[in-house]
Amino acid sequence: MKVFMKPIEMIAWFTLDGCPRPIRFRMLQPDHSSLVVKVDRIVDQKEEKLAGNRMMVFICQSIIEGVQRIYELKYEISTCKWFLYKL
């Protein structure tokens, strides 16, 4: 997997205790087109600190451009921003 740490637009729902669950996201391609990816399955979820910032890490699986891929999404708790970390 290649590390990107690219900001993305996310649609997510939150549980009653405030834990986010990613549903689908949109990211910009190098040719300035956008790609929408539906999160098919969350394989693992954990919390980590990156440079002192608390982040939720989601290891997910989806079909991207016809190929089944595993990737990592990160949710920065303090700023409420989502990132595509690895693809």
ABEGO torsion letter per residue (X at the ends): XBBAGBBBBBBBBBBAAGBBBBABBBBBBAAGBBBBBBBABBABBBBBBBGGBBBBBBBBBBBBGGBBBBBBBBBBAAAGBBBBABX
